[in-house]
Amino acid sequence: MDDKSEVVEPSKPRIFEILGPGLVTGASDDDPSGIATYSQAGAQFGYIASWTLLLTC
């Protein structure tokens, strides 16, 4: 009988879980108050203003 348990590897490196939100915030150069404002605007309007991405990219 084999008593070894099966080892499950994580689907992505743990470093991305730790640094993910900070990297996104730092890369976009947003401050904490801006993040709160953008979150509220996104919750209220959703994807309605996504067409503006074509103009800003």
C-alpha atoms as a printed R data frame, in Angstrom:
   type eleno elety resid chain resno       x      y       z
1  ATOM     1    CA   MET     A     1   0.000  0.000   0.000
2  ATOM     2    CA   ASP     A     2   1.323  3.443  -0.925
3  ATOM     3    CA   ASP     A     3   0.907  6.119   1.786
4  ATOM     4    CA   LYS     A     4   2.220  9.033  -0.301
5  ATOM     5    CA   SER     A     5  -0.226 11.860  -0.771
6  ATOM     6    CA   GLU     A     6  -0.538 13.572  -4.107
7  ATOM     7    CA   VAL     A     7   1.075 17.023  -4.253
8  ATOM     8    CA   VAL     A     8  -0.968 19.635  -6.110
9  ATOM     9    CA   GLU     A     9   1.033 22.483  -7.600
10 ATOM    10    CA   PRO     A    10  -0.484 25.975  -7.445
11 ATOM    11    CA   SER     A    11  -1.999 27.180 -10.705
12 ATOM    12    CA   LYS     A    12   0.004 30.415 -10.624
13 ATOM    13    CA   PRO     A    13   3.010 31.561  -8.663
14 ATOM    14    CA   ARG     A    14   2.235 32.967  -5.209
15 ATOM    15    CA   ILE     A    15   4.218 36.109  -5.989
16 ATOM    16    CA   PHE     A    16   1.510 37.267  -8.429
17 ATOM    17    CA   GLU     A    17  -1.127 36.949  -5.722
18 ATOM    18    CA   ILE     A    18   0.942 39.084  -3.391
19 ATOM    19    CA   LEU     A    19   2.105 41.716  -5.871
20 ATOM    20    CA   GLY     A    20  -0.812 41.721  -8.314
21 ATOM    21    CA   PRO     A    21  -2.891 44.640  -7.002
22 ATOM    22    CA   GLY     A    22   0.202 46.679  -6.207
23 ATOM    23    CA   LEU     A    23   1.671 46.166  -9.680
24 ATOM    24    CA   VAL     A    24  -1.548 47.239 -11.364
25 ATOM    25    CA   THR     A    25  -1.813 50.310  -9.158
26 ATOM    26    CA   GLY     A    26   1.823 51.235  -9.570
27 ATOM    27    CA   ALA     A    27   1.839 50.709 -13.309
28 ATOM    28    CA   SER     A    28  -1.204 52.905 -13.792
29 ATOM    29    CA   ASP     A    29   0.209 55.560 -11.430
30 ATOM    30    CA   ASP     A    30  -3.017 55.820  -9.432
31 ATOM    31    CA   ASP     A    31  -3.281 57.067  -5.901
32 ATOM    32    CA   PRO     A    32  -5.532 55.447  -3.274
33 ATOM    33    CA   SER     A    33  -8.270 58.062  -3.581
34 ATOM    34    CA   GLY     A    34  -8.297 57.611  -7.349
35 ATOM    35    CA   ILE     A    35  -8.685 53.865  -7.012
36 ATOM    36    CA   ALA     A    36 -11.725 54.357  -4.766
37 ATOM    37    CA   THR     A    37 -13.223 56.825  -7.242
38 ATOM    38    CA   TYR     A    38 -12.595 54.546 -10.233
39 ATOM    39    CA   SER     A    39 -14.114 51.606  -8.395
40 ATOM    40    CA   GLN     A    40 -17.262 53.547  -7.604
41 ATOM    41    CA   ALA     A    41 -17.546 54.827 -11.168
42 ATOM    42    CA   GLY     A    42 -17.038 51.326 -12.531
43 ATOM    43    CA   ALA     A    43 -19.693 49.922 -10.225
44 ATOM    44    CA   GLN     A    44 -22.140 52.613 -11.271
45 ATOM    45    CA   PHE     A    45 -21.536 52.743 -15.035
46 ATOM    46    CA   GLY     A    46 -20.051 49.335 -15.842
47 ATOM    47    CA   TYR     A    47 -18.710 48.955 -19.371
48 ATOM    48    CA   ILE     A    48 -20.761 51.783 -20.891
49 ATOM    49    CA   ALA     A    49 -17.744 54.082 -21.297
50 ATOM    50    CA   SER     A    50 -15.413 51.390 -22.673
51 ATOM    51    CA   TRP     A    51 -15.521 52.966 -26.127
52 ATOM    52    CA   THR     A    52 -13.279 55.741 -24.757
53 ATOM    53    CA   LEU     A    53 -10.420 53.233 -24.635
54 ATOM    54    CA   LEU     A    54 -10.186 53.487 -28.413
55 ATOM    55    CA   LEU     A    55  -9.535 57.207 -28.107
56 ATOM    56    CA   THR     A    56  -7.007 57.024 -25.291
57 ATOM    57    CA   CYS     A    57  -4.797 54.174 -26.497
